[in-house]
Every structure is written in C-alpha cells, then in structure tokens.
C-alpha cells in the first residue's frame, strides 16, 4: 500500500466537490459524534450515491452504530420489513422522503452540501450477532429481504484482500457505477480504493447512466469515465453487455484511462468478455456472495481464464464438496438477522462448481435450480442459459423444464433483435447441446430482467419464480414459439 498523502483527494463528487484524506476524516469524526449524541443505535440510509453516503457509512462504523443501507428499488413493504426486523431507530433520507413514516421527530442534516433528514423512529432493539456493524439485505429469490450481519473485521479482511490483489495494477481513481447499498460496490468499490489511498468518485447514479439499478445508458457512463479519468469500475453483466453493444454499434472504444473493470453478480459468457475487451474494456469476472462480504474470487491480468470466476483472493478459501457444491471460508458473515444458528467454518454457497488444475473456480449453476426433466435427466439450467447468452442476439435467458418433456426458455433480446433472429440464436445454441438439454420452446420476456421489473435481484441474478409467474405460457407448447420452426 502506498503512503498516505493527506492532500490527495479521497472522495470526489458532483459539482466539483472533493475531499482530501484529512478533510474526509474530519467529516467522519463530526458525523460520528452527532450520531453518538443523538443516541442512534441502528441507522438506515436511503439516498443516492454521493460523498455524503461515504461519510455516513464510515461515521456509523466509527460510532459503533449498526448501518443498514436501503436499496432505492426496495418496495415500501420491503423497506418497512427491513426497518422493523433490524430495529432501525433512525433513517437518513432525502427530505422529500421523510414523510414516508410516522416519526418521533425529524431533524435536518447538512452533510457535504447535501440536505438530508434524520428521521427518528420508535424501534425494538434487535438481537444481533456479536460485533455486527452492517446489515446488508438482499431480496434474493423471494419478496422478503433477508439480513446478512457483517462485522467490521470481516469487511476489513475483504478490503485488504482486494487491495493486495489489485496492488500491482496501481489503480488510483475508481468510479462507483453501482448503488452503494449493493455490497460489492460498498466494500470493493468504495472501501477498497480508500484503503489503497486512491480516490473514490461518488457521483449521483444518473450521472453514470444508471436509474433505479436497472435502466442503464452506456453513453452516459462512457462520458463519466472520460470526464473523471477513472481507471477502474465494477459492473453487472447486463451493464457490460449494453456498454459493449453500444461501443460496437457506434464504432467507439472505451476510454483509454480504464485499466481494470470487474464484473460480477451473475455469470458472464466468455464471448461477451472477449467482445468487451475488443472494444477496449479491460474486464475481468469475479464471484462472491453477501455471506462472504462480497467478493471471494477474481480473474486478474496475468491470472485470467475467461469462462471462470477466477482464483480465490487472499482473504478467501474455496473448496468443492462431495456433491459439487462450492464452499467458501475466510471472511464470513456473523450470522443472519433473527437466526441464532452458528456460522460454519466453511459456508455452503448453494452454487455448483469445480476448481480446475490451476485453481480457477468454474461456477456451474445453483444447486437448487437443477431440473429433472420428464425423461429423468438432470439439467443445470445455467448451463443451457450460458449457451443461449453466447449467441449474438440474446441478452438474457432463463430456462425451465422441471418434470416437463422438454426445456423451454424466456428470452430478453438485445436492442433491434427480432423474433426471426432470436429463433436462429436458439437453434445455434441447441447445436452445441445434447438432445435432452435443448430448448424446444421459447417466449420473449415482457420486461428486462432487473430489480426494477422484479425479475432479478440487485446483483442481476434472475428471480426464476417471478419470471415464470410473469410468463406462464412458457410451459404451454401450444402458445409458444417452437425453436425448430423458427
């Protein structure tokens, strides 16, 4: 790690706002003291990316206050569930949102030129695992968010592992392109650059092209990277696909300042990685989970195998159980909110995978998603979905077929791709697959798979039950598109 430069910019925001390291620490100390004086025990935050968010996060930790970041795309019912379950007694929000609850009182807060409101709530103190510093909620595959309790020590372990792994690259300016409540951006995209004495660029999400974690404008991201001289980013697969498609269509290349772009949250097809790199995006796939405080494995320059999720980072250990499930150890959660069950030394991820001879992790799909067809064949839908996404016209694919005589799929096409081209894509994918794993029927999705549409989690993983509920006709051959006829 490089020596600290007190005058260097630690956090930069919109409208020319920039904080040096000493100024950042002063702001953190001041807000930390305000939280202590106010007697806050559990603080939820619900506002846009900004230097103020960074200060609030670090100040809560310094004050010993449990921080509960709230994603903006949570429904009011989900937010209410989180507030009650976590025993939140204060919510830091934009003033326009302060009236959403019946507060004991509301106090104005001016934090780095950002007007916020501290809404005080009546709350029952929660029973938390010892040392809980942050509770990250994910909606997962159900509508009820589940709270993962993390300690400061665990998050520091991940930060140190990321910093150590990326040190040879000499990265200096990270642009946050994901919402800070997404743990991957919070830990690897905000805390790691600060720990490495770099600069964290914390712009409003609209300024990097993201609206509500689902609507994405790659041209805006391109401009933000150029204007801020960013050399690193973290993206979700759908963002990478959209940016790559835009660059290819417009005949442009990614800004030359970029030196490392991590992509995670869901599987990435190797052809997309190759296409992105051909457009100048230095992208590398990783793998992680909230229970491991974000990232566990990562491909790196000089240690890169497209199609894999990379090797374990210094803070993590990975092994494969007898039944093929990926298990991780190292920096793990303290426990789930409201669940007294002890955390095992090796955490079962629920993912199926393998480690190759060189130690690269290959994730093969979710253990619980394995389909058993009507002919008794076991099929991992992610295997078939990867073959579909490798085709030039398919952005997203979800495959079904449990107990069915054949597999079917819900597809979301890339812009400008029609039914005829989609049909050719399915036929091409089927040519790579054995007969029992081929898609016999498909339908076009009614909306993109995103958190906003309710068809994906914040990290981009498809919510399979929700997608099936929105497209029940996918299992009815009489009203679907036949891959053979297309």
C-alpha positions as CSV (number, residue, x, y, z in Angstrom):
1,X,0.0,0.0,0.0
2,X,1.3,3.5,-0.9
3,X,2.0,6.0,1.9
4,X,-1.0,8.3,2.7
5,X,-0.9,11.7,1.1
6,X,-3.0,14.0,3.4
7,X,-3.6,16.4,0.5
8,X,-4.7,13.8,-2.1
9,X,-8.4,13.6,-3.0
10,X,-10.0,10.7,-1.2
11,X,-13.6,11.2,-2.3
12,X,-14.8,13.3,-5.3
13,X,-18.5,14.1,-6.0
14,X,-20.5,16.1,-8.4
15,X,-20.3,19.9,-8.8
16,X,-16.5,19.8,-8.1
17,X,-16.9,18.6,-4.6
18,X,-13.6,16.9,-3.4
19,X,-12.4,15.9,0.0
20,X,-8.8,15.2,0.9
21,X,-8.0,12.5,3.4
22,X,-7.8,14.7,6.4
23,X,-11.0,16.5,5.4
24,X,-12.8,13.2,5.0
25,X,-11.7,12.0,8.4
26,X,-12.8,15.3,9.9
27,X,-16.3,14.9,8.4
28,X,-16.4,11.3,9.5
29,X,-15.5,12.3,13.1
30,X,-18.0,15.1,13.2
31,X,-20.9,13.0,11.9
32,X,-19.9,10.1,14.1
33,X,-20.1,12.4,17.2
34,X,-23.5,13.6,16.0
35,X,-24.8,10.0,15.9
36,X,-23.5,9.3,19.4
37,X,-25.1,12.4,20.8
38,X,-28.4,11.5,19.2
39,X,-28.2,8.0,20.8
40,X,-28.7,6.3,17.4
41,X,-28.2,2.5,17.7
42,X,-29.3,1.3,14.2
43,X,-29.1,3.7,11.3
44,X,-30.7,3.1,7.9
45,X,-29.7,5.2,4.9
46,X,-31.9,5.8,1.8
47,X,-30.3,8.3,-0.6
48,X,-28.2,8.5,-3.7
49,X,-24.5,7.8,-4.2
50,X,-22.6,10.8,-3.0
51,X,-19.6,11.8,-0.8
52,X,-22.3,12.2,2.0
53,X,-23.1,8.5,1.7
54,X,-19.4,7.6,2.1
55,X,-19.2,9.8,5.2
56,X,-22.4,8.3,6.7
57,X,-21.2,4.8,6.2
58,X,-17.8,5.4,7.7
59,X,-19.2,7.5,10.6
60,X,-21.7,4.8,11.6
61,X,-18.9,2.3,11.9
62,X,-16.7,4.7,13.9
63,X,-19.6,5.5,16.2
64,X,-20.4,1.8,16.8
65,X,-23.8,2.3,15.1
66,X,-25.1,-0.6,13.0
67,X,-25.6,0.6,9.4
68,X,-28.5,-0.7,7.3
69,X,-28.1,0.5,3.7
70,X,-31.5,0.5,2.0
71,X,-31.6,0.0,-1.8
72,X,-33.7,2.5,-3.6
73,X,-35.5,-0.2,-5.6
74,X,-37.0,-1.9,-2.5
75,X,-40.7,-1.6,-2.3
76,X,-42.4,0.3,0.6
77,X,-43.4,-3.1,2.1
78,X,-39.8,-4.4,1.8
79,X,-38.4,-1.2,3.4
80,X,-40.9,-1.5,6.2
81,X,-39.9,-5.1,6.8
82,X,-36.3,-4.2,7.0
83,X,-36.9,-1.3,9.4
84,X,-38.9,-3.5,11.8
85,X,-36.6,-6.6,11.5
86,X,-33.4,-4.6,12.1
87,X,-34.8,-2.4,14.8
88,X,-33.9,0.7,12.9
89,X,-34.3,3.8,15.2
90,X,-33.0,6.4,12.7
91,X,-33.3,6.8,8.9
92,X,-31.1,9.2,7.0
93,X,-33.0,10.2,3.8
94,X,-33.6,13.0,1.3
95,X,-36.1,15.5,2.8
96,X,-38.7,14.6,0.2
97,X,-38.8,11.0,1.6
98,X,-39.0,12.0,5.3
99,X,-42.8,11.9,5.3
100,X,-43.0,8.2,4.4
101,X,-43.0,7.2,8.1
102,X,-44.6,8.3,11.3
103,X,-41.5,9.6,13.1
104,X,-41.0,10.5,16.7
105,X,-39.2,13.6,15.2
106,X,-37.3,14.6,12.2
107,X,-34.0,16.6,12.3
108,X,-32.4,18.4,9.3
109,X,-28.9,17.3,8.5
110,X,-26.5,19.1,6.2
111,X,-23.8,16.7,5.1
112,X,-21.3,17.8,2.5
113,X,-23.6,20.3,0.8
114,X,-26.3,17.6,0.7
115,X,-29.6,18.4,2.5
116,X,-30.8,15.3,4.4
117,X,-33.2,14.4,7.1
118,X,-32.6,12.2,10.1
119,X,-36.0,10.6,10.8
120,X,-36.2,9.1,14.4
121,X,-38.4,6.0,14.8
122,X,-39.6,4.0,17.7
123,X,-37.9,0.7,17.5
124,X,-37.4,-2.5,19.5
125,X,-33.6,-3.1,19.8
126,X,-32.8,-6.2,17.8
127,X,-30.9,-9.3,18.9
128,X,-27.8,-9.2,16.7
129,X,-24.8,-11.5,16.3
130,X,-21.8,-10.2,18.3
131,X,-19.9,-7.4,16.6
132,X,-22.5,-6.7,13.9
133,X,-21.5,-3.4,12.2
134,X,-23.6,-3.6,9.0
135,X,-26.7,-5.5,7.9
136,X,-27.0,-6.0,4.2
137,X,-30.3,-7.0,2.9
138,X,-30.9,-8.8,-0.4
139,X,-34.3,-9.7,-1.8
140,X,-32.9,-12.9,-3.3
141,X,-35.4,-15.1,-5.0
142,X,-38.3,-14.1,-2.7
143,X,-40.0,-10.9,-1.9
144,X,-38.9,-10.8,1.7
145,X,-35.4,-9.4,2.2
146,X,-33.0,-11.4,4.3
147,X,-30.5,-9.7,6.6
148,X,-26.8,-10.7,6.5
149,X,-24.9,-9.4,9.5
150,X,-21.3,-8.4,8.9
151,X,-18.6,-7.3,11.3
152,X,-16.1,-4.5,10.7
153,X,-13.3,-7.2,11.0
154,X,-14.9,-9.3,8.2
155,X,-15.3,-6.3,5.9
156,X,-11.7,-5.2,6.6
157,X,-10.5,-8.7,5.7
158,X,-12.2,-8.5,2.3
159,X,-10.9,-4.9,1.7
160,X,-7.3,-6.0,2.5
161,X,-7.6,-9.0,0.2
162,X,-8.9,-6.8,-2.7
163,X,-6.2,-4.2,-2.1
164,X,-3.5,-6.8,-2.1
165,X,-4.7,-8.5,-5.2
166,X,-5.0,-5.2,-7.2
167,X,-1.9,-3.5,-5.9
168,X,0.3,-4.4,-8.9
169,X,-2.1,-2.6,-11.2
170,X,-1.5,0.8,-9.4
171,X,-5.2,1.9,-9.7
172,X,-5.8,5.4,-8.5
173,X,-9.3,6.5,-9.4
174,X,-12.4,4.3,-9.0
175,X,-15.7,5.5,-10.4
176,X,-18.7,3.9,-8.5
177,X,-21.2,2.8,-11.1
178,X,-23.4,0.7,-8.8
179,X,-25.5,1.9,-5.8
180,X,-23.6,1.9,-2.6
181,X,-26.2,-0.3,-0.9
182,X,-25.0,-3.1,-3.2
183,X,-22.4,-4.7,-1.0
184,X,-19.9,-5.3,-3.9
185,X,-19.7,-1.6,-4.6
186,X,-19.7,-0.7,-0.9
187,X,-16.8,-2.9,0.0
188,X,-14.8,-3.5,-3.1
189,X,-15.7,-0.3,-4.9
190,X,-15.7,2.3,-2.1
191,X,-13.8,1.0,0.9
192,X,-11.0,-0.8,-1.0
193,X,-9.9,2.3,-3.1
194,X,-9.9,4.4,0.1
195,X,-7.8,1.8,1.9
196,X,-5.4,1.8,-1.1
197,X,-5.0,5.6,-0.8
198,X,-6.8,6.0,-4.1
199,X,-9.7,8.3,-5.0
200,X,-13.4,7.1,-4.8
201,X,-15.5,9.1,-7.3
202,X,-19.1,9.1,-5.8
203,X,-21.4,10.7,-8.4
204,X,-25.2,10.5,-8.4
205,X,-26.2,7.4,-10.2
206,X,-27.9,9.3,-13.0
207,X,-24.5,10.8,-13.8
208,X,-23.1,7.3,-14.5
209,X,-26.1,6.3,-16.6
210,X,-28.0,4.2,-14.0
211,X,-31.6,4.8,-13.0
212,X,-33.1,2.6,-10.3
213,X,-30.4,-0.1,-10.7
214,X,-32.0,-1.3,-13.9
215,X,-32.3,1.4,-16.6
216,X,-28.8,2.0,-18.0
217,X,-27.5,4.4,-20.6
218,X,-23.9,3.4,-21.6
219,X,-23.2,6.7,-23.4
220,X,-23.6,8.4,-20.0
221,X,-21.2,6.0,-18.3
222,X,-18.7,6.5,-21.2
223,X,-18.8,10.3,-20.6
224,X,-18.4,9.9,-16.9
225,X,-15.4,7.7,-17.2
226,X,-13.8,10.2,-19.7
227,X,-14.6,13.3,-17.6
228,X,-13.3,11.9,-14.4
229,X,-10.3,10.0,-15.7
230,X,-11.5,6.8,-14.0
231,X,-9.2,3.8,-14.2
232,X,-11.5,1.2,-12.5
233,X,-15.2,0.2,-12.4
234,X,-17.4,-2.5,-11.1
235,X,-20.3,-3.5,-13.4
236,X,-23.1,-6.0,-13.6
237,X,-23.3,-8.3,-16.6
238,X,-26.2,-6.6,-18.2
239,X,-24.4,-3.2,-17.9
240,X,-21.3,-4.8,-19.6
241,X,-23.4,-6.2,-22.4
242,X,-25.2,-2.9,-23.0
243,X,-22.0,-0.9,-23.0
244,X,-20.2,-3.4,-25.3
245,X,-23.2,-3.3,-27.7
246,X,-23.2,0.5,-27.7
247,X,-19.5,0.7,-28.4
248,X,-19.7,-1.7,-31.2
249,X,-22.7,0.0,-32.8
250,X,-21.2,3.4,-32.5
251,X,-17.7,2.4,-33.6
252,X,-16.1,3.7,-30.5
253,X,-13.8,2.3,-27.8
254,X,-13.9,2.5,-24.1
255,X,-11.9,5.5,-22.6
256,X,-8.1,4.9,-22.5
257,X,-7.9,5.7,-18.8
258,X,-9.6,2.4,-17.9
259,X,-7.2,-0.3,-16.6
260,X,-9.5,-2.7,-14.7
261,X,-13.2,-3.4,-14.8
262,X,-14.6,-6.1,-12.6
263,X,-17.9,-7.8,-13.5
264,X,-19.9,-9.9,-11.1
265,X,-23.3,-10.6,-9.6
266,X,-24.2,-13.3,-12.2
267,X,-22.5,-15.5,-14.7
268,X,-20.8,-13.8,-17.7
269,X,-20.4,-15.7,-21.0
270,X,-16.8,-15.8,-22.3
271,X,-17.8,-14.4,-25.7
272,X,-19.1,-11.3,-24.0
273,X,-15.8,-10.9,-22.2
274,X,-13.9,-11.2,-25.4
275,X,-16.2,-8.8,-27.2
276,X,-15.9,-6.2,-24.4
277,X,-12.1,-6.4,-24.4
278,X,-12.1,-6.0,-28.2
279,X,-13.9,-2.7,-27.5
280,X,-11.2,-1.6,-25.0
281,X,-13.0,-2.6,-21.8
282,X,-10.4,-4.3,-19.6
283,X,-12.9,-6.6,-18.0
284,X,-12.4,-9.5,-15.6
285,X,-15.0,-11.7,-14.0
286,X,-15.3,-12.4,-10.3
287,X,-17.5,-14.3,-7.9
288,X,-18.8,-13.6,-4.4
289,X,-21.8,-13.6,-2.1
290,X,-23.1,-11.4,0.7
291,X,-22.4,-14.1,3.2
292,X,-18.7,-13.7,2.3
293,X,-18.9,-9.8,2.5
294,X,-18.9,-9.5,-1.3
295,X,-16.1,-10.9,-3.4
296,X,-14.2,-14.2,-3.0
297,X,-12.6,-15.0,-6.4
298,X,-11.4,-12.8,-9.2
299,X,-9.7,-13.0,-12.6
300,X,-6.7,-10.6,-12.8
301,X,-4.3,-9.6,-15.5
302,X,-1.7,-12.4,-15.8
303,X,-4.1,-14.8,-13.9
304,X,-7.1,-14.8,-16.2
305,X,-9.3,-17.6,-17.6
306,X,-12.4,-16.3,-19.4
307,X,-15.3,-18.6,-18.6
308,X,-14.1,-19.0,-15.0
309,X,-14.7,-16.8,-11.9
310,X,-11.0,-16.5,-11.2
311,X,-8.8,-17.7,-8.3
312,X,-9.5,-17.1,-4.6
313,X,-8.4,-13.7,-3.3
314,X,-6.0,-13.6,-0.3
315,X,-8.8,-13.4,2.2
316,X,-10.8,-16.3,0.9
317,X,-10.6,-20.1,0.6
318,X,-12.7,-22.2,-1.8
319,X,-13.3,-25.9,-1.9
320,X,-15.8,-28.2,-3.7
321,X,-18.0,-30.5,-1.5
322,X,-18.6,-34.1,-2.4
323,X,-21.9,-33.2,-4.1
324,X,-20.3,-30.5,-6.2
325,X,-21.4,-27.5,-4.1
326,X,-18.9,-24.6,-3.8
327,X,-17.9,-23.9,-0.2
328,X,-16.0,-20.8,1.0
329,X,-14.1,-19.9,4.2
330,X,-12.3,-16.9,5.4
331,X,-14.2,-13.6,5.7
332,X,-17.7,-14.8,6.6
333,X,-20.9,-13.3,8.0
334,X,-21.5,-13.2,11.7
335,X,-25.0,-14.7,11.1
336,X,-28.4,-13.9,9.7
337,X,-30.7,-11.4,11.3
338,X,-33.1,-13.2,13.6
339,X,-31.4,-16.6,13.2
340,X,-29.3,-17.9,16.1
341,X,-27.8,-20.7,14.1
342,X,-23.9,-20.7,14.3
343,X,-21.9,-19.9,11.2
344,X,-19.9,-23.0,10.0
345,X,-16.2,-22.6,9.2
346,X,-17.0,-23.5,5.6
347,X,-20.0,-21.7,4.2
348,X,-22.2,-23.7,1.7
349,X,-22.9,-21.2,-1.1
350,X,-25.7,-23.1,-2.8
351,X,-23.7,-22.9,-6.1
352,X,-22.4,-25.9,-8.0
353,X,-18.9,-25.6,-9.3
354,X,-15.4,-27.0,-9.9
355,X,-11.9,-26.0,-9.4
356,X,-9.6,-26.7,-12.4
357,X,-6.0,-27.8,-12.1
358,X,-4.8,-24.2,-11.9
359,X,-7.1,-23.2,-9.1
360,X,-9.7,-21.3,-11.1
361,X,-13.3,-21.6,-10.0
362,X,-15.9,-22.5,-12.5
363,X,-19.5,-21.9,-11.3
364,X,-21.9,-24.3,-13.0
365,X,-25.2,-23.1,-11.6
366,X,-27.4,-23.1,-8.5
367,X,-27.8,-26.4,-6.6
368,X,-31.5,-25.8,-6.0
369,X,-32.1,-24.9,-9.7
370,X,-31.2,-28.3,-11.1
371,X,-34.1,-29.6,-13.3
372,X,-35.2,-33.1,-13.6
373,X,-37.0,-33.5,-16.9
374,X,-39.9,-35.7,-17.6
375,X,-37.4,-38.2,-19.0
376,X,-35.4,-38.3,-15.8
377,X,-32.4,-36.3,-17.0
378,X,-30.7,-33.8,-14.6
379,X,-30.0,-30.5,-16.2
380,X,-28.5,-27.3,-14.7
381,X,-30.4,-24.5,-16.3
382,X,-27.4,-22.2,-16.1
383,X,-25.5,-24.4,-18.5
384,X,-28.2,-24.1,-21.1
385,X,-28.6,-20.3,-20.4
386,X,-24.9,-19.8,-20.9
387,X,-25.1,-21.4,-24.3
388,X,-28.1,-19.1,-25.2
389,X,-26.4,-15.9,-23.9
390,X,-23.3,-16.7,-26.1
391,X,-25.5,-16.0,-29.1
392,X,-25.2,-12.5,-30.5
393,X,-28.9,-11.6,-30.2
394,X,-29.7,-12.8,-26.7
395,X,-29.1,-10.5,-23.7
396,X,-30.8,-12.7,-21.0
397,X,-32.2,-16.2,-20.8
398,X,-33.9,-18.2,-18.1
399,X,-34.6,-21.9,-18.8
400,X,-37.4,-24.1,-17.3
401,X,-38.4,-27.7,-17.7
402,X,-38.7,-29.5,-14.3
403,X,-40.9,-32.6,-14.9
404,X,-41.5,-31.3,-18.5
405,X,-40.9,-33.4,-21.6
406,X,-38.6,-30.7,-23.0
407,X,-36.9,-27.5,-21.9
408,X,-38.3,-24.0,-22.6
409,X,-36.9,-20.5,-22.1
410,X,-37.8,-16.9,-21.5
411,X,-35.6,-14.7,-23.6
412,X,-34.8,-10.9,-23.5
413,X,-33.2,-9.9,-26.8
414,X,-30.6,-7.3,-27.4
415,X,-31.8,-4.0,-28.9
416,X,-33.0,-4.4,-32.5
417,X,-33.2,-8.2,-32.5
418,X,-36.5,-9.6,-33.7
419,X,-38.2,-13.0,-33.4
420,X,-36.6,-14.5,-36.5
421,X,-33.1,-13.7,-35.3
422,X,-33.9,-14.9,-31.8
423,X,-35.0,-18.2,-33.4
424,X,-31.7,-18.6,-35.2
425,X,-29.9,-17.9,-31.9
426,X,-31.8,-20.7,-30.1
427,X,-31.1,-23.1,-33.0
428,X,-27.4,-22.2,-32.9
429,X,-27.3,-22.8,-29.1
430,X,-29.1,-26.1,-29.4
431,X,-26.5,-27.3,-31.9
432,X,-23.9,-27.1,-29.0
433,X,-26.1,-29.1,-26.6
434,X,-27.1,-32.7,-26.2
435,X,-30.7,-33.5,-27.2
436,X,-32.0,-33.6,-23.6
437,X,-30.7,-30.1,-22.9
438,X,-32.0,-28.4,-26.0
439,X,-34.7,-25.7,-25.8
440,X,-37.8,-26.8,-27.6
441,X,-40.0,-23.7,-26.9
442,X,-39.3,-20.0,-26.0
443,X,-41.1,-16.7,-25.4
444,X,-39.9,-13.2,-25.4
445,X,-39.9,-11.6,-21.9
446,X,-42.3,-8.8,-21.2
447,X,-39.6,-6.7,-19.4
448,X,-35.8,-6.9,-18.9
449,X,-34.6,-9.0,-16.0
450,X,-33.9,-6.3,-13.5
451,X,-34.6,-5.3,-9.9
452,X,-36.9,-2.6,-11.1
453,X,-39.1,-5.1,-13.0
454,X,-39.0,-7.5,-10.1
455,X,-37.5,-10.2,-12.4
456,X,-33.9,-10.1,-11.0
457,X,-32.1,-9.3,-7.8
458,X,-29.9,-6.2,-7.3
459,X,-26.9,-8.1,-8.4
460,X,-28.6,-9.3,-11.6
461,X,-29.5,-12.8,-10.7
462,X,-32.8,-13.8,-12.3
463,X,-35.7,-14.4,-9.9
464,X,-36.9,-17.6,-11.5
465,X,-40.3,-18.0,-9.8
466,X,-41.1,-14.3,-10.6
467,X,-40.2,-14.8,-14.3
468,X,-42.3,-17.9,-14.5
469,X,-45.2,-16.3,-12.9
470,X,-45.0,-13.4,-15.4
471,X,-44.7,-15.8,-18.4
472,X,-46.8,-18.9,-17.5
473,X,-47.3,-19.6,-21.2
474,X,-43.6,-20.7,-21.5
475,X,-44.6,-24.1,-20.2
476,X,-47.5,-24.4,-22.7
477,X,-46.2,-25.6,-26.0
478,X,-49.4,-24.7,-27.9
479,X,-48.8,-21.0,-27.5
480,X,-45.0,-20.7,-27.5
481,X,-42.5,-20.3,-30.3
482,X,-41.0,-23.6,-31.4
483,X,-37.3,-23.5,-31.8
484,X,-37.4,-26.0,-34.6
485,X,-39.9,-23.9,-36.6
486,X,-38.1,-20.6,-36.1
